[in-house]
Amino acid sequence: MILKMLMVGPFMSNCYIVGSEKTKEGMIIDPGADADTILNAAKKLGLEVKLIVATHSHLDHIGAVKQIKEKTGAPFAMHEAESEPSKSMEDMARIFGGMMGVSFNKAPLPDKLLRDGDVVEIGDLKFTVLHIPGHSSGGIALAGKGVVFSGDTLFQFSIGRTDLPGGSYSQLMTGIFSKLMVLPDETIVYSGHGPQTTIGAERSHNPFVHDWSSRNR
């Protein structure tokens, strides 16, 4: 598996380029900004972008979808609960955009709506869609090949915020335990922000995981 992480935009969001060694087909996960930088990185990796996936519709994760879709022709996929991503972008822009002094292109409507348990394929690679609401109503993670792209659900020793529209702390923690904490300890977690971690490290050291576990024994 080919994998490259890029930190993009003023919110320092993680964008991932994932590709098949065998077919040289690639997918871009969470292109939040800096479309040309992302596309140039994919080109250097020798990948043809065949799919764009967003873990959720917050503007710092889909701000470059429109440009990348126009330049590659790749379909755009995200969870069915966030089938109108521009509405979420506008909500987030009102909250944060003016503060950051930046503007974002509206995202197009998804070409494919994802559901929990769906399998996303790119070349010979397969990733299972894990629907984990709580940070947003349609938040997902993608699990496969010993890794999980967790979006803004789980971070190194932290979790996604739940005070934005569509947020729910109980939903987020329930999803983290039922969908992520059941993965093998060695599973590498690639989050929407910050450094990578592992499921084992979060099981052992994440204070939110410990607190929820102690309250639900």
The 8 nearest C-alpha neighbors of each residue, nearest first, counted from 0:
[[1, 19, 20, 18, 2, 17, 124, 144],
 [0, 2, 18, 17, 19, 20, 3, 16],
 [3, 1, 17, 16, 0, 18, 4, 15],
 [2, 4, 16, 15, 5, 17, 1, 40],
 [3, 5, 15, 14, 13, 16, 6, 2],
 [4, 6, 14, 13, 7, 15, 3, 37],
 [5, 7, 13, 12, 11, 14, 4, 8],
 [8, 6, 11, 12, 32, 33, 5, 13],
 [7, 9, 32, 11, 10, 33, 12, 31],
 [8, 10, 11, 7, 99, 12, 101, 59],
 [9, 11, 8, 12, 59, 7, 99, 192],
 [12, 10, 7, 8, 9, 6, 13, 192],
 [13, 11, 192, 7, 6, 10, 191, 59],
 [12, 14, 6, 191, 192, 5, 7, 4],
 [13, 15, 29, 5, 30, 4, 28, 6],
 [16, 14, 4, 28, 3, 27, 17, 5],
 [15, 17, 27, 3, 2, 26, 28, 4],
 [18, 16, 2, 26, 25, 1, 15, 27],
 [19, 17, 25, 1, 24, 0, 23, 26],
 [18, 20, 23, 21, 0, 22, 122, 24],
 [21, 19, 23, 0, 22, 1, 18, 24],
 [20, 22, 19, 23, 123, 122, 24, 0],
 [21, 23, 24, 19, 122, 20, 123, 18],
 [24, 22, 46, 19, 20, 21, 18, 25],
 [25, 23, 47, 22, 46, 18, 19, 122],
 [26, 24, 18, 48, 46, 17, 47, 49],
 [25, 27, 50, 17, 48, 51, 49, 16],
 [26, 28, 16, 51, 15, 52, 17, 50],
 [27, 29, 52, 15, 53, 14, 51, 30],
 [30, 28, 60, 53, 14, 31, 61, 52],
 [31, 29, 63, 14, 61, 60, 32, 64],
 [30, 60, 32, 62, 61, 59, 63, 29],
 [33, 31, 63, 8, 62, 7, 34, 30],
 [34, 32, 36, 35, 7, 8, 37, 63],
 [33, 35, 37, 63, 36, 32, 67, 38],
 [36, 34, 38, 37, 33, 39, 67, 40],
 [37, 35, 39, 33, 34, 38, 40, 7],
 [36, 38, 34, 40, 35, 39, 41, 33],
 [39, 37, 41, 35, 40, 36, 34, 42],
 [38, 40, 42, 36, 41, 37, 35, 43],
 [41, 39, 43, 37, 38, 42, 36, 44],
 [42, 40, 38, 44, 39, 46, 43, 37],
 [41, 43, 45, 39, 44, 40, 46, 38],
 [44, 42, 40, 45, 41, 39, 46, 38],
 [43, 45, 41, 42, 46, 40, 1, 18],
 [44, 46, 42, 43, 41, 23, 47, 24],
 [47, 45, 23, 25, 24, 41, 44, 42],
 [46, 48, 24, 25, 49, 23, 45, 42],
 [47, 49, 25, 26, 50, 24, 46, 73],
 [48, 50, 73, 25, 26, 47, 24, 74],
 [51, 49, 26, 73, 74, 48, 75, 27],
 [50, 52, 75, 27, 26, 28, 74, 76],
 [53, 51, 28, 76, 77, 75, 27, 29],
 [54, 52, 29, 55, 77, 28, 61, 76],
 [53, 55, 139, 150, 138, 140, 29, 77],
 [56, 54, 138, 53, 57, 137, 139, 77],
 [55, 57, 84, 87, 61, 58, 60, 81],
 [58, 56, 59, 88, 60, 55, 87, 91],
 [57, 59, 88, 62, 61, 60, 56, 91],
 [58, 60, 31, 57, 62, 61, 10, 12],
 [31, 61, 59, 29, 58, 30, 57, 62],
 [62, 60, 31, 64, 58, 30, 63, 29],
 [61, 63, 31, 32, 58, 103, 64, 104],
 [64, 62, 32, 31, 34, 30, 66, 61],
 [65, 63, 61, 67, 66, 62, 106, 68],
 [64, 66, 68, 106, 63, 67, 107, 69],
 [67, 65, 69, 68, 63, 64, 70, 34],
 [68, 66, 70, 64, 69, 65, 34, 71],
 [67, 69, 72, 65, 71, 73, 66, 70],
 [68, 70, 66, 67, 72, 71, 65, 73],
 [71, 69, 67, 68, 72, 66, 73, 65],
 [72, 70, 73, 68, 69, 67, 48, 49],
 [71, 73, 68, 69, 70, 74, 67, 49],
 [72, 74, 49, 50, 71, 68, 48, 51],
 [75, 73, 50, 110, 51, 72, 76, 68],
 [74, 76, 51, 109, 110, 52, 50, 111],
 [77, 75, 111, 52, 109, 112, 110, 51],
 [76, 78, 53, 112, 113, 52, 109, 79],
 [79, 77, 113, 112, 137, 80, 81, 114],
 [78, 80, 112, 82, 81, 113, 114, 77],
 [81, 79, 137, 78, 82, 136, 138, 83],
 [82, 80, 137, 79, 83, 78, 84, 56],
 [81, 83, 79, 80, 84, 109, 108, 78],
 [84, 82, 81, 85, 86, 108, 87, 109],
 [85, 83, 56, 87, 86, 81, 82, 88],
 [84, 86, 88, 87, 105, 106, 83, 89],
 [87, 85, 89, 84, 88, 83, 90, 91],
 [88, 86, 90, 84, 89, 85, 57, 56],
 [89, 87, 58, 85, 91, 86, 90, 57],
 [88, 90, 92, 86, 87, 91, 85, 93],
 [89, 91, 87, 93, 88, 92, 86, 94],
 [92, 90, 94, 88, 93, 89, 95, 87],
 [91, 93, 96, 89, 95, 94, 90, 88],
 [94, 92, 90, 91, 95, 96, 89, 97],
 [93, 95, 91, 92, 96, 90, 97, 98],
 [96, 94, 98, 92, 97, 93, 91, 99],
 [97, 95, 92, 99, 98, 101, 93, 100],
 [98, 96, 100, 99, 95, 101, 93, 92],
 [97, 99, 95, 96, 100, 94, 101, 93],
 [100, 98, 96, 97, 101, 95, 9, 10],
 [101, 99, 97, 98, 96, 102, 95, 9],
 [100, 102, 99, 96, 97, 103, 9, 98],
 [101, 103, 96, 104, 100, 92, 97, 99],
 [104, 102, 62, 105, 101, 58, 63, 32],
 [103, 105, 62, 106, 65, 63, 102, 66],
 [106, 104, 85, 103, 107, 62, 65, 88],
 [105, 107, 65, 85, 64, 104, 84, 61],
 [108, 106, 65, 109, 105, 85, 64, 84],
 [107, 109, 83, 110, 106, 82, 84, 75],
 [110, 108, 75, 76, 111, 107, 77, 112],
 [109, 111, 75, 74, 76, 108, 112, 77],
 [110, 112, 76, 109, 113, 75, 77, 74],
 [113, 111, 79, 78, 77, 76, 109, 110],
 [112, 114, 78, 77, 79, 111, 117, 76],
 [115, 113, 117, 78, 116, 79, 112, 128],
 [114, 116, 130, 129, 128, 117, 113, 139],
 [115, 117, 128, 127, 129, 114, 118, 130],
 [118, 116, 128, 114, 115, 127, 113, 119],
 [119, 117, 127, 126, 128, 120, 125, 116],
 [118, 120, 126, 125, 127, 117, 121, 128],
 [121, 119, 125, 124, 118, 122, 126, 123],
 [122, 120, 124, 123, 24, 25, 125, 26],
 [121, 123, 124, 19, 22, 24, 120, 21],
 [122, 124, 121, 19, 125, 120, 21, 22],
 [125, 123, 121, 122, 120, 19, 126, 0],
 [124, 126, 120, 119, 143, 118, 121, 123],
 [127, 125, 143, 142, 119, 118, 141, 120],
 [126, 128, 118, 142, 141, 117, 116, 119],
 [127, 129, 141, 116, 117, 115, 140, 118],
 [130, 128, 140, 115, 139, 141, 131, 116],
 [129, 131, 139, 115, 138, 132, 128, 140],
 [130, 132, 174, 139, 138, 129, 171, 133],
 [133, 131, 136, 138, 135, 137, 171, 134],
 [132, 134, 171, 167, 166, 170, 135, 168],
 [135, 133, 166, 161, 159, 160, 132, 152],
 [134, 136, 165, 166, 133, 138, 132, 137],
 [135, 137, 132, 165, 138, 80, 133, 166],
 [138, 136, 80, 78, 81, 135, 132, 55],
 [137, 139, 55, 132, 131, 135, 54, 136],
 [140, 138, 130, 54, 131, 129, 137, 128],
 [139, 141, 149, 129, 148, 128, 150, 54],
 [142, 140, 128, 148, 147, 127, 126, 129],
 [143, 141, 147, 126, 127, 146, 148, 140],
 [142, 144, 126, 145, 146, 125, 147, 127],
 [145, 143, 146, 142, 126, 125, 124, 0],
 [146, 144, 186, 143, 187, 147, 142, 185],
 [147, 145, 187, 186, 143, 144, 142, 188],
 [146, 148, 142, 188, 141, 149, 189, 187],
 [149, 147, 189, 141, 140, 150, 190, 188],
 [148, 150, 140, 190, 147, 152, 153, 189],
 [149, 151, 191, 190, 54, 152, 148, 140],
 [150, 152, 159, 191, 153, 149, 190, 134],
 [153, 151, 159, 158, 150, 149, 134, 154],
 [152, 154, 158, 151, 149, 159, 157, 190],
 [155, 153, 157, 158, 190, 156, 152, 193],
 [154, 156, 157, 196, 194, 195, 201, 153],
 [157, 155, 205, 154, 201, 204, 206, 158],
 [156, 158, 154, 155, 205, 153, 207, 159],
 [159, 157, 153, 154, 152, 160, 151, 207],
 [160, 158, 152, 151, 134, 153, 161, 157],
 [159, 161, 134, 162, 158, 163, 166, 151],
 [160, 162, 166, 134, 167, 168, 163, 133],
 [163, 161, 166, 160, 164, 167, 134, 165],
 [162, 164, 166, 161, 165, 134, 160, 135],
 [165, 163, 166, 162, 135, 90, 161, 136],
 [166, 164, 135, 136, 163, 167, 133, 134],
 [165, 167, 161, 133, 134, 135, 163, 164],
 [168, 166, 133, 170, 161, 169, 171, 134],
 [167, 169, 171, 170, 161, 133, 172, 166],
 [168, 170, 172, 171, 167, 173, 133, 174],
 [171, 169, 133, 173, 167, 168, 172, 132],
 [170, 172, 133, 168, 174, 169, 173, 132],
 [171, 173, 175, 169, 174, 170, 168, 176],
 [174, 172, 170, 176, 171, 175, 169, 177],
 [175, 173, 131, 177, 171, 172, 176, 178],
 [174, 176, 172, 179, 178, 173, 177, 171],
 [175, 177, 180, 173, 174, 178, 179, 172],
 [176, 178, 174, 175, 173, 179, 181, 180],
 [179, 177, 175, 174, 176, 181, 180, 129],
 [180, 178, 175, 181, 182, 176, 177, 174],
 [179, 181, 176, 182, 178, 175, 177, 198],
 [180, 182, 179, 178, 177, 183, 176, 184],
 [181, 183, 180, 179, 184, 186, 198, 178],
 [184, 182, 185, 186, 181, 198, 199, 180],
 [185, 183, 199, 198, 186, 182, 197, 200],
 [184, 186, 183, 197, 199, 187, 198, 145],
 [187, 185, 145, 146, 197, 184, 183, 198],
 [186, 188, 197, 146, 196, 185, 147, 189],
 [189, 187, 147, 196, 197, 195, 146, 190],
 [188, 190, 148, 195, 149, 147, 187, 196],
 [191, 189, 149, 150, 192, 154, 148, 188],
 [190, 192, 150, 13, 151, 12, 149, 189],
 [193, 191, 12, 13, 190, 11, 194, 154],
 [192, 194, 190, 195, 191, 154, 155, 13],
 [195, 193, 196, 155, 192, 190, 189, 154],
 [194, 196, 189, 188, 190, 155, 193, 187],
 [195, 197, 188, 155, 187, 194, 200, 189],
 [198, 196, 187, 188, 200, 199, 186, 185],
 [197, 199, 184, 201, 200, 186, 202, 185],
 [200, 198, 184, 202, 197, 201, 185, 203],
 [201, 199, 203, 197, 202, 198, 204, 196],
 [202, 200, 205, 198, 204, 203, 199, 156],
 [201, 203, 199, 200, 204, 198, 205, 208],
 [204, 202, 200, 201, 199, 205, 209, 208],
 [203, 205, 201, 200, 202, 206, 156, 209],
 [204, 206, 156, 201, 208, 207, 157, 202],
 [207, 205, 209, 208, 210, 204, 156, 157],
 [208, 206, 210, 209, 205, 211, 157, 158],
 [207, 209, 211, 205, 206, 210, 212, 202],
 [210, 208, 206, 212, 207, 211, 213, 205],
 [209, 211, 207, 213, 212, 208, 206, 214],
 [212, 210, 214, 208, 213, 209, 207, 215],
 [211, 213, 209, 215, 210, 214, 208, 216],
 [214, 212, 210, 211, 215, 216, 209, 208],
 [215, 213, 211, 212, 216, 210, 209, 208],
 [216, 214, 212, 213, 211, 210, 209, 173],
 [215, 213, 214, 212, 211, 210, 209, 208]]
